[in-house]
Amino acid sequence: MQGDEFMNDTTLQVDRYRIRLKELVEMAMQIGAGAIDVVLIPTSDISVEDGLADMCREPRCVYYGLSANCPPYVPGPSGFRNLLRICKYALAIKMEVPVGSLVNGDHHDLTRLMFEIVSDIERLAVEKGFSDSKAFAAGSCKVTFCHEHGNCNVLNGGECRYPPCVTIVVVGTEEEYP
């Protein structure tokens, strides 16, 4: 009888976990208000390429080193691999925008929106019990939030001016992640 109880308890835990994941995906879609697609993927399916991080250095990104959430101040590929080892799933979020909006002044607003969306999803994931959750977004938080300030407070030993919205930066395009 104890074996059956253990199986039932384990099955119940797995079912609750899956329900929480499904709820998280649904809530993430609501947070994005139709502006995003959200897909749940196993972290074992995520490839981490060392060369992608090098692209920030050479040719040097104009934002390289300007904030605590951009290279060289982030953990890099090895840190990301460590996070993938402790997490079983990731939410991949895609926002489709017209290409023209990425080359005009709109891209700062779009970047800010994505930072806000993923930060809200991270907060929600932690509230739902996924305590190791970490949000990642594309773009520089320095340009997105602190463009009017000369420097990043965190790099000078201070507090972030926008802590709920700032996330670690990841760069990716649909061509890199089909």
C-alpha positions as CSV (number, residue, x, y, z in Angstrom):
1,M,0.0,0.0,0.0
2,Q,2.8,2.4,0.8
3,G,4.2,2.0,-2.8
4,D,0.8,3.0,-4.2
5,E,0.6,6.0,-1.9
6,F,4.1,7.1,-3.0
7,M,3.2,6.7,-6.7
8,N,0.0,8.7,-6.2
9,D,1.9,11.4,-4.3
10,T,4.6,11.6,-6.9
11,T,2.0,11.7,-9.7
12,L,0.1,14.4,-7.9
13,Q,3.3,16.5,-7.5
14,V,4.0,16.1,-11.3
15,D,0.5,17.0,-12.2
16,R,0.6,20.1,-10.0
17,Y,3.9,21.1,-11.5
18,R,2.5,20.8,-15.1
19,I,-0.6,22.8,-14.1
20,R,1.6,25.6,-12.7
21,L,3.6,25.6,-15.9
22,K,0.5,25.8,-18.0
23,E,-0.9,28.6,-15.9
24,L,2.4,30.4,-16.2
25,V,2.3,30.3,-20.0
26,E,-1.3,31.5,-20.0
27,M,-0.5,34.3,-17.6
28,A,2.6,35.3,-19.7
29,M,0.3,35.6,-22.7
30,Q,-2.0,37.8,-20.7
31,I,0.9,40.0,-19.6
32,G,2.0,40.4,-23.2
33,A,-1.6,41.4,-24.1
34,G,-1.4,39.8,-27.6
35,A,1.9,41.5,-28.4
36,I,4.0,38.3,-27.8
37,D,4.0,34.6,-28.5
38,V,5.1,32.3,-25.6
39,V,6.4,28.8,-25.9
40,L,7.4,26.4,-23.1
41,I,10.6,24.5,-24.1
42,P,12.8,22.1,-22.2
43,T,16.1,23.7,-21.3
44,S,17.9,20.7,-22.7
45,D,16.8,21.9,-26.1
46,I,18.6,25.3,-25.7
47,S,22.0,25.6,-27.3
48,V,24.5,28.0,-25.8
49,E,27.1,29.2,-28.3
50,D,30.3,30.7,-26.8
51,G,30.8,32.8,-30.0
52,L,27.6,34.7,-29.5
53,A,28.9,36.4,-26.4
54,D,32.1,37.3,-28.3
55,M,30.1,39.3,-30.8
56,C,29.6,42.0,-28.1
57,R,33.4,42.4,-27.9
58,E,34.5,42.2,-31.5
59,P,33.3,44.2,-33.3
60,R,32.7,46.1,-30.1
61,C,29.0,46.8,-29.4
62,V,28.5,50.5,-28.7
63,Y,26.8,49.5,-25.4
64,Y,29.5,47.1,-24.3
65,G,30.4,47.8,-20.6
66,L,27.9,50.5,-20.1
67,S,25.6,48.7,-17.7
68,A,25.8,45.9,-15.1
69,N,23.5,43.8,-17.2
70,C,25.6,43.8,-20.3
71,P,29.0,42.1,-21.1
72,P,31.5,42.0,-19.6
73,Y,29.6,42.2,-16.3
74,V,27.2,39.3,-16.9
75,P,28.0,35.6,-16.2
76,G,28.3,34.8,-20.0
77,P,27.8,31.5,-21.6
78,S,29.1,29.4,-18.7
79,G,26.7,31.2,-16.3
80,F,23.8,30.6,-18.7
81,R,24.7,26.9,-18.9
82,N,24.7,26.7,-15.1
83,L,21.2,28.3,-15.0
84,L,20.0,25.8,-17.6
85,R,21.2,22.9,-15.5
86,I,19.0,23.9,-12.6
87,C,15.9,24.8,-14.6
88,K,13.9,22.2,-16.5
89,Y,12.0,24.5,-18.7
90,A,12.2,28.0,-20.2
91,L,9.6,30.3,-21.6
92,A,10.7,31.5,-25.0
93,I,9.0,34.9,-25.9
94,K,8.8,36.4,-29.3
95,M,7.5,39.8,-30.2
96,E,7.0,40.3,-34.0
97,V,7.5,43.9,-35.1
98,P,8.0,45.6,-38.4
99,V,11.6,45.7,-39.4
100,G,11.4,49.4,-39.9
101,S,10.6,50.0,-36.3
102,L,14.0,48.4,-35.4
103,V,15.9,51.1,-37.3
104,N,14.0,54.2,-36.3
105,G,13.2,55.7,-32.9
106,D,10.6,53.1,-32.1
107,H,13.1,50.4,-31.2
108,H,13.7,52.0,-27.7
109,D,10.0,51.8,-26.9
110,L,9.9,48.2,-28.1
111,T,12.9,47.2,-26.1
112,R,11.4,48.9,-23.0
113,L,8.2,47.0,-23.6
114,M,10.0,43.7,-23.9
115,F,12.0,44.4,-20.7
116,E,8.8,45.2,-18.8
117,I,7.0,42.1,-20.1
118,V,9.8,39.6,-19.3
119,S,10.4,41.2,-15.9
120,D,6.7,40.8,-15.1
121,I,6.8,37.2,-16.2
122,E,9.9,36.6,-14.0
123,R,8.1,38.0,-11.0
124,L,5.1,35.9,-11.7
125,A,7.2,32.7,-12.1
126,V,8.8,33.3,-8.8
127,E,5.4,33.9,-7.2
128,K,4.2,30.6,-8.6
129,G,7.1,28.8,-7.0
130,F,9.7,28.7,-9.8
131,S,12.2,30.4,-7.5
132,D,15.2,30.0,-9.8
133,S,13.5,32.0,-12.6
134,K,15.5,34.6,-14.4
135,A,14.4,36.9,-17.2
136,F,16.5,37.7,-20.2
137,A,15.8,40.4,-22.8
138,A,17.5,41.8,-25.9
139,G,18.8,45.3,-25.9
140,S,20.7,47.6,-23.5
141,C,19.0,48.6,-20.3
142,K,21.4,51.6,-20.2
143,V,19.9,52.9,-23.5
144,T,16.4,51.8,-22.7
145,F,16.0,53.2,-19.2
146,C,19.0,55.4,-18.3
147,H,19.8,57.1,-21.6
148,E,19.5,60.5,-19.9
149,H,22.0,59.5,-17.2
150,G,25.8,59.6,-17.7
151,N,26.4,56.2,-16.1
152,C,25.0,53.0,-14.6
153,N,24.4,53.4,-10.9
154,V,25.2,49.7,-10.3
155,L,28.6,50.0,-11.9
156,N,29.4,52.8,-9.5
157,G,28.3,50.8,-6.4
158,G,24.8,52.2,-6.3
159,E,21.3,50.8,-6.7
160,C,19.6,50.3,-10.1
161,R,17.3,53.1,-11.0
162,Y,14.8,50.6,-12.5
163,P,15.2,47.4,-10.6
164,P,11.8,45.8,-11.4
165,C,12.4,46.2,-15.1
166,V,16.0,45.5,-15.7
167,T,17.1,42.1,-16.8
168,I,20.2,40.4,-18.1
169,V,20.7,41.1,-21.8
170,V,20.6,38.3,-24.4
171,V,20.9,38.8,-28.1
172,G,19.1,36.6,-30.5
173,T,17.3,36.6,-33.8
174,E,14.9,34.3,-35.5
175,E,17.7,33.2,-37.9
176,E,19.8,32.0,-34.9
177,Y,16.9,30.2,-33.2
178,P,14.6,28.8,-35.9
